[in-house]
Amino acid sequence: MNYDYTVIGGGVSGMTSALILAKQGLSVALVEQSGQLAPTIRGFTKKGLFFDTGFHYTGGLGAGEPVDLFFRYLGLSDALEKVAFREDAFDSFRCLEPPFVFRFPCGYDRIRERFYEVFPDECEAIDTYLSAVREQYHSVPYVNLDMSEVSAGFSTVHGPTLQEFLDRLTNNRLLKCIFSMHCFLYGVAPDEVSFANHANVAGSYYESVNGISGGGLKLTEIFEEQLEKAGVHVFRGQEVTGMLLSNDGAFCGLTLKDGTNVSAEGCISTIHPHRLLEIVPDSVFRPAYVSRLNELEETASACILYAVCSGPIEDLVGSNIFIFPEPDFTCFYKNAAVEKRPMYITAAGGKHDGEKAKHGFIAICPMSKEQTKPLVDPVSQERSANYKLLKEEMSEKMVRSIKASCPEIAEKIIDITCATPLTLRDYTNSPFGSLYGVKHKIGQYNPMPVTRLKGLFLAGQATTAPGIMGAMMSGFLACGTILGHEKLQKELKQCRPEG
Ligand SMILES: Cc1cc2nc3c(=O)[nH]c(=O)nc-3n(C[C@H](O)[C@H](O)[C@H](O)COP(=O)(O)OP(=O)(O)OC[C@H]3O[C@@H](n4cnc5c(N)ncnc54)[C@H](O)[C@@H]3O)c2cc1C
């Protein structure tokens, strides 16, 4: 088996990278450890209701926006039906103490108007914040396709932090918390994330907000069709365990767990940096680089409830709810009590077609992996009896929080399934089960697409940003490094819709 390129990891980043390379006429092998591609976003069905696991909604999917162009470029658009979120309230911020609701509308103009209405004394802060977000978001490579120089990417390690930026604008705690609430979408607290990284993610949602009919499963199936059409050889259920080097020390292939060798001229790895270190021969990276990757800090993990309900939930039709017990971010610190942590609630099934008769929701509450660590045998990986108790306790506490903040949702629950950091770890093959892999935070140097090993390039949420947009963009950045950014940007521009 000999290919031009191998891609390690069949998540969104890996599928994107493999398709871009195959579109250029290169022969490509994509290797995924799980039995099926994209285990992170594939979702599952319980009691006849589909639950999304790693994709609920995205920014940047409006006509001509970056994710839309990526989908068009990869041939995914025709088979994919967008589901627009509510224009007047794609996300709702619900604070319990003080009681306060803010509904985020779609589009900068509407957002500005809504903020003006609710915070009439803060017009200057609102203008400054929104203009800065927009300007930053449009300065990002592959968002702005006219950039003559594409630096390594998206992630900014320099300040100011989001918190510092907001503290300079206003003293209004509620306003600052609402500006910061989309921290949930990348898992880094306002005092750690750079304002730029916050704007790169939040900015995409401020322009447009869409889901996909059929959710992450449908997206994966469409990717699979295109991978097959493009002739990508997909290895499913195959873990990459080693890397082969040529006599002159360049990359020349992969070893799979069953002993198969897959030869190739080059490789894009999209897996967690710690897992990369397990497969790269010891001599390849300098000790300082190995330490840097080993020391990367993770985003929080979560406890997730998947609830089947007795009837439709009005507030979750085309809209999500962010519950904040107080207008602050103690959630990102390990020891906050469950009742003190924010929670994100989104519809299951109901926002997708073909599920009209079934209703439910997904509730995500940040949780540290440390809480489940003592409950699993480090060798056999068997969960102890106390693990079941912890799940019951977490479920009860989260339901209690939902009852307090959204009684109209809680009263409809008829069945609950609970996932913990261990569940996330095992389904996504990510070492810590964190929501978004490693953090993109001030002072943390995440890996870049180019490595010291000739022929080895990196993509994935660790390199660029999490989310469907971040993962896809990481594929374009890695492939652009190989094929030329100018070429890829030009080809993307040709995908712009007319008008
Ligand atoms: C609960 C949750 C909700 C989310 N909600 C949203 C949302 O609403 N919108 C949004 O945009 N984003 C969301 N995200 C984030 C988004 O799902 C991720 O950022 C994105 O899917 C990451 O893609 P990736 O390809 O970079 O990584 P991964 O999906 O982790 O892909 C890496 C792949 O590599 C495989 N692998 C690992 N080691 C090996 C090996 N040695 N050999 C072979 N294969 C290997 C893994 O099995 C995995 O499939 C959510 C994430 C979670 C967890």
The ligand as an SDF file (V2000), in Angstrom:
LIG
                    3D

 53 58  0  0  0  0  0  0  0  0999 V2000
  -20.1590   17.7210   23.6820 C   0  0  0  0  0  0  0  0  0  0  0  0
  -19.5880   18.5000   22.5390 C   0  0  0  0  0  0  0  0  0  0  0  0
  -20.3920   19.4220   21.8840 C   0  0  0  0  0  0  0  0  0  0  0  0
  -19.8760   20.1460   20.8190 C   0  0  0  0  0  0  0  0  0  0  0  0
  -20.6940   21.0190   20.1530 N   0  0  0  0  0  0  0  0  0  0  0  0
  -20.2360   21.6860   19.0670 C   0  0  0  0  0  0  0  0  0  0  0  0
  -21.1030   22.5240   18.3050 C   0  0  0  0  0  0  0  0  0  0  0  0
  -22.2840   22.6610   18.5890 O   0  0  0  0  0  0  0  0  0  0  0  0
  -20.5620   23.1880   17.2420 N   0  0  0  0  0  0  0  0  0  0  0  0
  -19.2610   23.0590   16.8770 C   0  0  0  0  0  0  0  0  0  0  0  0
  -18.8430   23.6850   15.8950 O   0  0  0  0  0  0  0  0  0  0  0  0
  -18.4170   22.2600   17.5890 N   0  0  0  0  0  0  0  0  0  0  0  0
  -18.8680   21.5680   18.6560 C   0  0  0  0  0  0  0  0  0  0  0  0
  -18.0320   20.7470   19.3620 N   0  0  0  0  0  0  0  0  0  0  0  0
  -16.5990   20.6970   18.9940 C   0  0  0  0  0  0  0  0  0  0  0  0
  -16.3380   19.8490   17.7570 C   0  0  0  0  0  0  0  0  0  0  0  0
  -17.0760   18.6560   17.8030 O   0  0  0  0  0  0  0  0  0  0  0  0
  -14.8420   19.4920   17.7090 C   0  0  0  0  0  0  0  0  0  0  0  0
  -14.0750   20.6590   17.8600 O   0  0  0  0  0  0  0  0  0  0  0  0
  -14.4420   18.8400   16.3790 C   0  0  0  0  0  0  0  0  0  0  0  0
  -15.2980   17.7780   16.0590 O   0  0  0  0  0  0  0  0  0  0  0  0
  -12.9900   18.3310   16.4930 C   0  0  0  0  0  0  0  0  0  0  0  0
  -12.6410   17.6780   15.2980 O   0  0  0  0  0  0  0  0  0  0  0  0
  -11.1670   17.0930   15.0990 P   0  0  0  0  0  0  0  0  0  0  0  0
  -11.1970   16.3440   13.8180 O   0  0  0  0  0  0  0  0  0  0  0  0
  -10.1650   18.1810   15.2370 O   0  0  0  0  0  0  0  0  0  0  0  0
  -10.9340   16.1160   16.3350 O   0  0  0  0  0  0  0  0  0  0  0  0
  -11.5670   14.6900   16.6710 P   0  0  0  0  0  0  0  0  0  0  0  0
  -13.0050   14.6450   16.3690 O   0  0  0  0  0  0  0  0  0  0  0  0
  -11.1140   14.3880   18.0490 O   0  0  0  0  0  0  0  0  0  0  0  0
  -10.8330   13.7220   15.6410 O   0  0  0  0  0  0  0  0  0  0  0  0
   -9.6440   13.0360   15.9000 C   0  0  0  0  0  0  0  0  0  0  0  0
   -9.8730   11.6030   15.4600 C   0  0  0  0  0  0  0  0  0  0  0  0
   -8.6480   10.8850   15.5970 O   0  0  0  0  0  0  0  0  0  0  0  0
   -8.9560    9.5620   15.9890 C   0  0  0  0  0  0  0  0  0  0  0  0
   -7.7230    9.0090   16.5680 N   0  0  0  0  0  0  0  0  0  0  0  0
   -7.1270    9.3410   17.7430 C   0  0  0  0  0  0  0  0  0  0  0  0
   -5.9820    8.6530   17.8930 N   0  0  0  0  0  0  0  0  0  0  0  0
   -5.8400    7.8830   16.7840 C   0  0  0  0  0  0  0  0  0  0  0  0
   -4.8490    6.9580   16.3330 C   0  0  0  0  0  0  0  0  0  0  0  0
   -3.7520    6.6930   17.0560 N   0  0  0  0  0  0  0  0  0  0  0  0
   -5.0330    6.3300   15.1410 N   0  0  0  0  0  0  0  0  0  0  0  0
   -6.1350    6.5900   14.3710 C   0  0  0  0  0  0  0  0  0  0  0  0
   -7.0930    7.4720   14.7520 N   0  0  0  0  0  0  0  0  0  0  0  0
   -6.9460    8.1120   15.9290 C   0  0  0  0  0  0  0  0  0  0  0  0
  -10.1030    9.7260   16.9680 C   0  0  0  0  0  0  0  0  0  0  0  0
  -10.8550    8.5480   17.0850 O   0  0  0  0  0  0  0  0  0  0  0  0
  -10.8880   10.8750   16.3300 C   0  0  0  0  0  0  0  0  0  0  0  0
  -11.9350   10.4140   15.4930 O   0  0  0  0  0  0  0  0  0  0  0  0
  -18.5240   19.9790   20.4210 C   0  0  0  0  0  0  0  0  0  0  0  0
  -17.7180   19.0450   21.0780 C   0  0  0  0  0  0  0  0  0  0  0  0
  -18.2370   18.3040   22.1100 C   0  0  0  0  0  0  0  0  0  0  0  0
  -17.3720   17.2750   22.7680 C   0  0  0  0  0  0  0  0  0  0  0  0
  1  2  1  0
  2  3  1  0
  2 52  2  0
  3  4  2  0
  4  5  1  0
  4 50  1  0
  5  6  2  0
  6  7  1  0
  6 13  1  0
  7  8  2  0
  7  9  1  0
  9 10  1  0
 10 11  2  0
 10 12  1  0
 12 13  2  0
 13 14  1  0
 14 15  1  0
 14 50  1  0
 15 16  1  0
 16 17  1  0
 16 18  1  0
 18 19  1  0
 18 20  1  0
 20 21  1  0
 20 22  1  0
 22 23  1  0
 23 24  1  0
 24 25  2  0
 24 26  1  0
 24 27  1  0
 27 28  1  0
 28 29  2  0
 28 30  1  0
 28 31  1  0
 31 32  1  0
 32 33  1  0
 33 34  1  0
 33 48  1  0
 34 35  1  0
 35 36  1  0
 35 46  1  0
 36 37  1  0
 36 45  1  0
 37 38  2  0
 38 39  1  0
 39 40  1  0
 39 45  2  0
 40 41  1  0
 40 42  2  0
 42 43  1  0
 43 44  2  0
 44 45  1  0
 46 47  1  0
 46 48  1  0
 48 49  1  0
 50 51  2  0
 51 52  1  0
 52 53  1  0
M  END
$$$$
